[in-house]
Amino acid sequence: MGSHLSLTTRLSLIFSISMLAIWSVVSLVLMQALDHHFARQDQSDIKGRIILAENFLSTHVQGNNRDWSLLQARLSDALSGHGGYYLQMTDLNGKALVTVGPHLSSDMPSHMPSEPHAHSPLPSQAGLDQPLPAPELLPLAESWTENGIRYRSMAKPFVLNALPSFSASADIPNSVLIRVTLDTSYHQHFIDDIKVGLAWLTGGIALVSVLLGWFASRMGLTPLHSLAHLSARVTANRLDHRLPLAGSPAELHGPIQAFNDMLDRLEDSFQRLTAFSSDIAHELRTPVNSLMMQTQVALAHPRNAEEYKEVLYANLETAERLARMIGEMLFLAKSEQGQLGMQPEPLALAEELDELLEFFEPLASEQQVRLQRQGNGHLLGDKSMLQRAFSNLLTNAIRYTPARGEVRIAISSNLEGTTVQVANPGPAIPPEQWPRLFDRFYRADSARQPVTEGTGLGLAIAKAIISAHGGSLSVQSDERETCFTACFPTGPRAATT
């Protein structure tokens, strides 16, 4: 089928072709069954006519009657009500004794010379023109077609000298070959009528099957049309439409559910993108406004070199914060595109984390927070990136830990992989906010009040780095503590001890 055909047309044609194929097989089986039935019926009728001829011949011979024309007349009368039968009686040399047919006169001479085993010397008729079989082939059933008419026949010998009171003579041979031939044209007319009826019925079935196939296809594809209409209504501002599963065929439940899931993901992505755009505008507005205000104040009145130097230092600090924020955003963009360019190497997590704890010790002491590490494990990963991820987790933990609190780092390894947990005490974070903690610029300010200022990208970067290593980062929080868990499964990028 051409690609230009619609799905409805294709399904209609497939349905119609299937129906016609089934109907053709049924019609073929029906015609074969009819032909087989008529063949058995014809053979049974022919056997009956042979038995009738044998009875007439036996009575004729036992009565010492030498006139074959009288037997022919009797057989003609007996078969007169059964059209289509031809009866021949010959001796074993092929000499015709009795010939009876639908269009032969009963008083026609039957004793005519002929050549042995050649065509019968009778008036040319299709039912009598078939050569007689050789005696050694008897009994024999035959079937042939002549002038478009099918004939069936049966020939068998009849031994006369075995009859009681048989007296041999020159006019009566010892054995007679009896052959009955049936013209099956009346069967053929019946079969032809059936074929014509089947042809008309086939045409009607083809038309009805096309209409039914088209209707069934249209009804079955209604959910797809609804899907197309729904897709046309979906825009960036209208992502809340969903296609209902109720009333749709079971075969379409999978595509419909996948389409609805795609809309869910798109709606969530657009919401996150909208929130990100709003957050980044808010985050960039503060330092930009600070730069503008400090510059405007510096230019409002003439100042000495020392005062301009202080303004430039303040502007530099703000510009560095902007540069850091932009760099982190570029890092996240590369991570989403898989372009981080990592250089994995075997790492001892205990040694790497001890270096980080030593680096963060001054900050922790300043805020009266204790740092503790326990456990050990090995990992195949990029050293600088993993240090950056764990630094962000430690910075976040120290920032939200109250004074005289303790930040705990636990490393564990098993056959499934390596796990690093960073836990700190503090207020509980509501469960509905847990997934959003890793969004860019998101802060759970209602649950945590920041002590130090950050860009709002630390957790997002940590998750991106851990995901790039084939791991996952999750969070759990209650009234006692908040725990971030980084899991690195055993595989090409992770190893356990």
Sequence and secondary structure as in RCSB ss.txt:
>XXXX:A:sequence
MGSHLSLTTRLSLIFSISMLAIWSVVSLVLMQALDHHFARQDQSDIKGRIILAENFLSTHVQGNNRDWSLLQARL
SDALSGHGGYYLQMTDLNGKALVTVGPHLSSDMPSHMPSEPHAHSPLPSQAGLDQPLPAPELLPLAESWTENGIR
YRSMAKPFVLNALPSFSASADIPNSVLIRVTLDTSYHQHFIDDIKVGLAWLTGGIALVSVLLGWFASRMGLTPLH
SLAHLSARVTANRLDHRLPLAGSPAELHGPIQAFNDMLDRLEDSFQRLTAFSSDIAHELRTPVNSLMMQTQVALA
HPRNAEEYKEVLYANLETAERLARMIGEMLFLAKSEQGQLGMQPEPLALAEELDELLEFFEPLASEQQVRLQRQG
NGHLLGDKSMLQRAFSNLLTNAIRYTPARGEVRIAISSNLEGTTVQVANPGPAIPPEQWPRLFDRFYRADSARQP
VTEGTGLGLAIAKAIISAHGGSLSVQSDERETCFTACFPTGPRAATT
>XXXX:A:secstr
  TTS HHHHHHHHHHHHHHHHHHHHHHHHHHHHHHHHHHHHHHHHHHHHHHHHHHHHHHHHTT   HHHHHHHH
HHHHTTSTTEEEEEE TT  EEEEE TTS TTS   B   TTS  SSS  TTT S    GGG SEEEEEEETTEE
EEEEEEEEESTTSTT    SSS SEEEEEEEEETHHHHHHHHHHHHHHHHHHHHHHHHHHHHHHHHHHHHTHHHH
HHHHHHHH BTTB       TTS GGGHHHHHHHHHHHHHHHHHHHHHHHHHHHHHHHHHHHHHHHHHHHHHHHH
S   HHHHHHHHHHHHHHHHHHHHHHHHHHHHHHHHTT      EEEEHHHHHHHHHHHHHHHHHHTTEEEEEE 
  EEEE HHHHHHHHHHHHHHHHHTS TTEEEEEEEEEETTEEEEEEEEE     GGGTGGGGSTT   TTT   
SS   S HHHHHHHHHHHTT EEEEEE SSEEEEEEEEESBTTB   
